[in-house]
Amino acid sequence: MNNIDWQLVTPQFTRVMPLLEHLESIPYQPYTALQPRLVSALKHFATLQSHTRFLAITGCDNPIYRTLVAEAFETVAQERPIITCEKINGLALFDHYYLDSQEQIVIEPGLFDAANHGFLVISANMLIANPLLWPQIKAAVLGEPIEPITFNKHQVRRNIQPREFDIKLVVIGDREQMAEVEYLDEDCFRNMMMFTELEEDFHLTDTNIEHYTGYVKWITQRYQLPEFDCEALLRLLTAGTRETEDQHYLPLSPIWLQNYLALAAQESQGNMIRDAHMLRVFEQKYYREAYLPQRALEDILGGQVIIETTGEQIGQVNGLTVIDVAGHPVSYGEPARISCVIHFGDGDISDVERKAELGGNLHAKGMMIMQAFVSSELNLDAPLPYSASIVFEQSYSEVDGDSASLAELCSFVSALSEIPVNQQIAVTGAVDQFGRVQAVGGLNEKIEGFYQVCRHQGFTGHQGVILPTTNLKHLTLHPEVVESIRLGEFHIWPVSTVDDAIPLIMGKPFRDEEEESVIGAIAERIENFERHEHPISLFERVKNWFV
């Protein structure tokens, strides 16, 4: 078995160490320096003279981001006012009036007045929560005269002069909120709004890591946090790649960075943040959130949930799942026993999860693709003379996604060929109709879930996980798992095709004209059936007693 080197399961920063060792010389980089799309959009929007007076920015619906956008406007606004609004009441935008004790009209200006000849930055929620006000908001931004309003229906006056405003409206919200804004006024959203996005992550290379390091330094300066050393930065960068699930990307969220740096500053008691402080932050975070994963592990160790990590079984494979629980902030991995049984039939492959209405559409799609591949490989002239039943054992909630299709294929061909599966190995990956193994999500959580079971049930030195080769760049495993891989206790086997995976888990090639193969064993079993060389059924035996 060709398992990979331990250095591939976690990001390596050795090539950039000479640069990071001189942190004090790296210049500060503000948030906008790492948001080129945003800066370009703001420059064009600030100077554009047309009906495009709306700018939609997809990003987190958070006052921190609206403040950062407003600050970015300051460099291009040419001293024009920039107003941010955190109110959800759309009426706050308009001037309103009331009558004083002498029955004189008193006008109190709204946010449009404050932002006149400038820019107003609001949450998309303001538009969504006030759909009836949208025509008036749109008219005001387009320069139509707008009369002040009153909150007292008994003080309505008709002789109040309407006002015209010269403002540009910036709307910030996440994708779901922007979809609601588009639904509110599709024509305006598509034809009158400029659009851009706040980038959520930073593509890391050996040449631009200095920019990201400068951005982290800027975060500490902005939020008055202590400085950090090189080892602490490396720990933070590693955590960042796990957050983005890609060794080549780091999170740009100022909230995410400020949160961990503030916790580390608490650990360091306001002194320089070092590696030990960052390590304690992540260990404490894991401990705080580990109750549900720990209970799931105890169920396996106590025998309530059956997961075998030694020996061999026909038609049984250890699949890998990611569990999402409502009200729990993080996902966690857990192995799942996938089993398949074969009986004489008309070639139907029964997806028990789907029939029990516990399987989602993506899972059903993965199952059908897997079935199509196996049928194509068998190259049968007639329907398969066997029927199969595939199920996630001891699963009592909905199963979705196609990441288990490779494991389901292994359990199916094992049951069909009667060749056992190595229970020391867990499998994850999606299969296409040509037998290629495709990338899936949640790899770190899946691997660590199976690792914990193997560790507590006892390492054999041959346990590990089969995963798609294209998923290698997504790995940022826990240091404990990395060390176990380095010591040879646990293994990772990347595969590109079904032909790569089957020999690893079943000990025989998937197809080979010279050696005994899985396809050959299936073909032989089908041939024996067609020759009536299969066992006599119970009904036939009972019938023969009376002959």
N, C-alpha and C positions, 0 to 999 in steps of 0.2 A: 504494500500500500504506500503510495507516494503522498504523504502528508506534507503540508507546507511548513516553512520556517516560522518560528514564533514572532519574528519581527514584522511579518505581514499582517498580524491580527491587531495591530495598534499603530497609530501614526508615528513616523520617525522624523525627528527634526535635527538629526546630526549634521546635515549639510548646512544648516543656517545657524548653527551654534556660534561660529565666529562673529556673526552680526549681532546676535542677541546678547552676547557677553558685554556689549558696550551700550547698555540701555540708556545711560545718561546722555549719550550723544544723539539719540533718535528723536527727531522733532515731533511735537504734538500734532495730531491729525484730527480735526473736528469731524463730527458725524457727516457733514455734507461733503467732506473730502472723499468719502467712500460711497457716495450716492451720486454718481455722474448723471444718471437719467433724471433724477430729481432736479439737479442744478440746471441741466440743459432745458428742462421744461419750464422752470421758473424764469429763466432769462427770456425765453421766447414769449411766455405768457405776460410778463411785465411790460414788454415793449410792443406787443401785437395790437394793432388798431383794426378791429373788425368786430363782428357780432360774437366772436369767441371770447366771451367774458366769464366763462365758467371753466374751472380746472378741477378735474376729479383725480384724486390721489388714492390709490389702493394701499392701505397699510392698517396697522392696528388702530382701533378706535380708542385712543388714549390721549389725555391732555399732554403727556410728555412728548408725543410725536407732533401734535399740533404746535407746541411751543418750538420744537426744533425746526419745523417748516417755516414758522413765522420768523425765526432767527435767520434762516437761509434767505428769506425774502429781503432782509435788510441790506444784503450786498447788491441787490439789483433794483430795489424799489425807488431809488433816487429820492430819498427822504419823504416819500409818501407814507401815509399812516398804514400800519399793519395791525389789525385787531383780531384777536382770537376769542372765540365764544365757547363756553362750556355749558350754556343753558340749553335745555331741550324745548323750551317754550318759544315757538316761532314768532309770537307777538312781540318779543323783546327786540326784534329786528327793526320794527317800525316806530316812528314818532307817535306819541300819544298825548292827548290833551285832557284837561279837566277845567272846571270853572271854580275860581276862588270865591271868597266870601263876597266880593263886589261883582260877581257874575262876569268877571273878566276871564278870557281864555288864556290858560297857561299851558304851554307846549313843553313837554319833556322829551328830549331827543332819544332816539333808539340807537341801535348798533349801526344802522345804515348811516346815520349822521356822523358817528365817530369814525367810520371807515370811509367817509366821502373823499373822493379823489385818491383812494388807496385800495386796500385789499382787506377782505373779511374772510377769516378762516373758521369754518364750522364743522361739526360732526355730521356725517350722513344721517345719523339718527334724528337730527332736527327736521330734516326734510321728510323722513319716513313717518315721524310722529305727527307731522302737520301737513298731510297731503292736501287739505282744502286751502291752505295758505300758499301752496306752491305757485299757482298762477300769478298771485300778487308779488311773490318774491321774485319770480322770473321777470315780470314786467319791470320791477324796480331796478334790477340788475341791468336790464336792456335799456334803461334810461327813460322809461315812461313816467309821467307825473303820478305821484302817490300821495293821497290825502292822509293826514294824521288820523289815528283812531282813538276812540274813547272806550273805557271799560265800564262806563256808567250809561246805560241806555236812556236815562232820563236827562242826560246832558248833551244830547246829539245836536251839533250845529252844522249848518250847510254852507256857511260863508267862510270856511277856512281854506286858505290858499294851499293847493297841492305843491309838492316839492319834487324836483328831479335829482337823482343821485348819479354820481360817476364812481362806481365801484366795480371791482372784480371779485367774484365769489370763488373761494377755494373750499371744496368739499372733501373730507378725509373719512374713509371707512374701509372695512374689510370687504372681501369679495362678495359675501352674502348681502351685505348692506348695499354695495354698489349694484347688485342685481335688483334690489328693491327700488333704488333710484332710477335705474333703467326702465323698470316696469312703470314707474310713476310718470315718466316722460321720455319715451324711447327716442323721439325725434331730437329733443334737446341733448340727450346723453350721447347720441351717435353723431350729430351734426353740429352742435354748438358748444360742446365741451371738449377741451383739450384733456388728454388722459396721460397719466404716468403712474409709476409704482415706486414705493419704498422697497428697496431690495432687502431681503431678509437675511441673506448670507453673502459671504465674501469668498471669491474663488482664490484660494491660496496657492502661490507659487514661490519658488526660491527667491525670486527677485522682488516680490511685493510684500513679503512678510513684514518688512520694515513699516509699511503703511498701516498694517493692522496693529502692530505693536504700538505705533504712535497713537492710534485711536484708543487703545486700552489705557495708555498714559493720559490721554485727554479725559477719559471717563473719571479717572482718579482725581484729576485736577478739578473737573466740573463739580464733582460731588464731595470734594474735600476729603479724599481718602488717602491713606499712606501709600508710599511708593512700594514697588515689589521687586524682587530679585529675579534672576534668569530662571531658576528652577521653579519658582512659583508661577511664572508666566508659562513655562512648558506644561505644567499641570493644568493650567487654565485652558491652554490651547487644545490639549488632549480632550478635556471635557467638552470643549466647543465642537470638536469633530464628532463626538458622540451625540451631541445635541442635534447637529445637522444630518447625522447618519451618513457622513461622507468624509474620508480622510483629506479631501482637497477643498473642503469648504468650512468656514467658521461663521458663527452667528454674529450679526450686526446689531442685534437688539440691545439698546443701551440699558433696558430694564434688566435683561438677563445678566449682562456684565456687571452692572452696578450691584445687583443682588449678591452675587458670589464674592465680589471684592469687598462689599460691606461686611459680610459674614466673616471673611478672612481678616478684615481689619479688627473685628471684635475679638477674634482668636489671638491676634498679635498685640492686643491692647493698645492699638494706635501706633505701634512701631512698624518697621518695615515688614511687609508681608513676605513670608518665606514658604518654601515647599511644604514644610510640616503643617503650617497653618491652612494652606489650601487643601491638603490631604485630609485634615480633620473636618473641614467643611463638607467635603463630599462623603466622608464616612458617616458623619452625623445625619446628613440628608438621607442617605440610604437607610440608616437605622430608623429614622422617623417614618419612612414610607414603606418599611419592610414587613408590616404585620400580615397583610394578605398573602404576599409571596411565601412567607414563613409558614403560615397555616396550610397553604397548598402543599408545600414540601412535607410537612408533618403528616398530612393525609396519605401521601405516597409512602413515606417511611413506615407509617403505621399499618399499611396494607389495605386501607380503605379504597385507595385508588391503585390499581395494579399497573406498575411499570417495571419491566424486567430490563436489567442492564448487563446480564450475563446469559450465556447459552444461545441456543438457536430455536426458532419456531417457524413452522410452515404457515404462511399467510398472515403473519403478524409483524408489524413494523412500528418502530417508535417515530412518530411524527412530532413536529414542533409547532406550537401555537403561541400566539400573543394574546393575553387576556386584558381586556379593557373593562373596568368596573365603573359604573356611574358614581360620581362623587369621590373617586380616587384619582389623584393628579397624574399618576404615571401608569404606563403599561408594564406588565411583567410577563416573563416567559414561563411556559409549562409544557412538558412533554405530554403527548397524547398517544394512546395505543390505538393504532388503526389495524383492523383485522378484516380478512376476506375469507369466505367459505365458498366452496364450489359444489354444485350438485348437477345431475343430469337435467338438461333443459333445452331451451330454444335459443340460447346465446344472449339472453337478456342479462344486463349487468345492473343490479338494483342498487341505487344510491339511497341507503336507509335514511340518511339525514334529510334528503329532499322529500322522500315519501312521508316522513314524520313532520314535515314543515319546519325542520330545524336547520335546513341548509339554505343559504342565500343564493342569489342568482350567479354571482361570480364563482361560488363553489360548484354549482351545477354546470357552469360553462367549463371549468377545469376538468370535471369528471367526464364530460362528453368529448373533450379534446383528447384526454388520456385514452378513452375507449376507441376513438378513431385511429389513434396511433397504433395501438395494439392490434386492432383488426387489420390495419394495413400491413403490419409486420408479419402477421400470420399468413397473409396471402391465401385466404381460404376460398374455395369454389362454392362452398355452402355455408350456411350459418354455423357458428360455433355450437357443438353439441352439448355444451355445458352452460349453465347459468351461474351467476355469481352474486354475492351480497357483500357490499363494502360498508363499513360503519366506523365511526369514531366511538370507541368503547368508553362508557362512563362519562359521556358528554351530555349535559342536560340544558344547554343553552344553544343559541343559534351559532352555526359554523358558517363563515363566509370567507371569500378569497380563494385564489387558486394555488396558494403556496404549498398545499399538501398534495398536489396532483402527482408529483414524483414519488412520494411515499405511498400513495394509493396505487400507483402503477406497480411498485415493488411488491406490495402485498398481493395484488391481483396475479401477477405472473408467478409469484412464489406458490400461491394456492393452486394455480393452473398447472404448473410444472412439477409440483410437490418437491421443490428444492427449498430447504429452510433458509431463513433470514437471520443474520447475525444480530442479536439483540443488544450488542455492545455499541451499536452505531445508530444514531438518529439521523433522519433525513428531512431536508426541506428544499423546496424548489418547485417551480412551475414547469410544465412540459408543453411544447407546442406539437403540432401534428406531424412534425418531421423528427421528433425525438430530441430536439435541442432543449437544454435546461436553461430556463430564464430566471432573471433576478426576481427576488421577493423582498418584502419589507420586514422590519423588526428583527434583524439577524442577531444583534447583540443580546437582546432579551431572550431570544429563543435558545441561543447557545448557552447562555449562563443558566437558564432554567434546567437544561439537561445536565450541565456540568454539576450543579448542586446535587442533583439526584445521584449521579455517579460518585461524587465525593463522599456522600453520606452512606451509600450502599457499599462502597469500597472500590477503589481503582483496580483495574486489571492490567493497565498499561496498553490496552487495545481499544479503549473507548474513545468516542469522538463523534463528530458531526459531518455529514455530507451536505455541501451547499453549492449553489451555482458559482462558477468561476467569476462571473460578472459582479458578484456581491463582495468580492474581497476588499474593494476600496471602501466598503461601508462598515468595515469592522473597526471598532474601538472597544475592545473587551476590557473587563475589570482586571486590574493588575494581578489579582489572585489567579484568574484564568490564564492570563498571559504567562505567568510563572509556571503554572502546571503544564502548559504546552511546551515551554522551554525545557522542562525536566522530563518530558516524554510520558507524562501520566495521562494526558488528554491530547486529542488530535483533531485537526481540521483537514478535510479532504475536499478540495474544489473539483467540480466536474462540469463539463461543457455539454455532454450528451448522455442519453440513457446508457449507451454502450460503455461510458466511463463509470457510471454509478453502479450498475448491476454487479460487475465483478467484485467491487469493494464490499458490498453488503451480502452477496449471495455466494461468493467464491467461485463463480463460473462465468464465462463470457456470455453476453446477451445473445450474440449470434456468431457462430464460427463453424465453418464446414468441416474442419479437421478435428476440433476438440468437441467434447460434450458441452453443449450450450443450453441456455434456458429456452430459447426458441425451439431447439432440437428436441428437448424433453417434452415441450408442449405438443409439438407435431407428432411425436411418438405416442403420446397419450391419446390424441385425437385419432390417430391411425388404429390404435388398439381398440378404441371404442367402435370405430367403423367395422372392425373385424369381429365385433362382439366379444372381445377379450376383456370385458369389464366385469366386475363382481356381480353375482346374481342378486337381485333385489330381495328384500324381505318377503314381498308378496309372492315372488316366484318360488322362494323356498317353501313357504307355507302351502302353495299350490302343489308342489311336488310331493308333499307328504301324503296327499290323498290320491296320487296317481298309482 
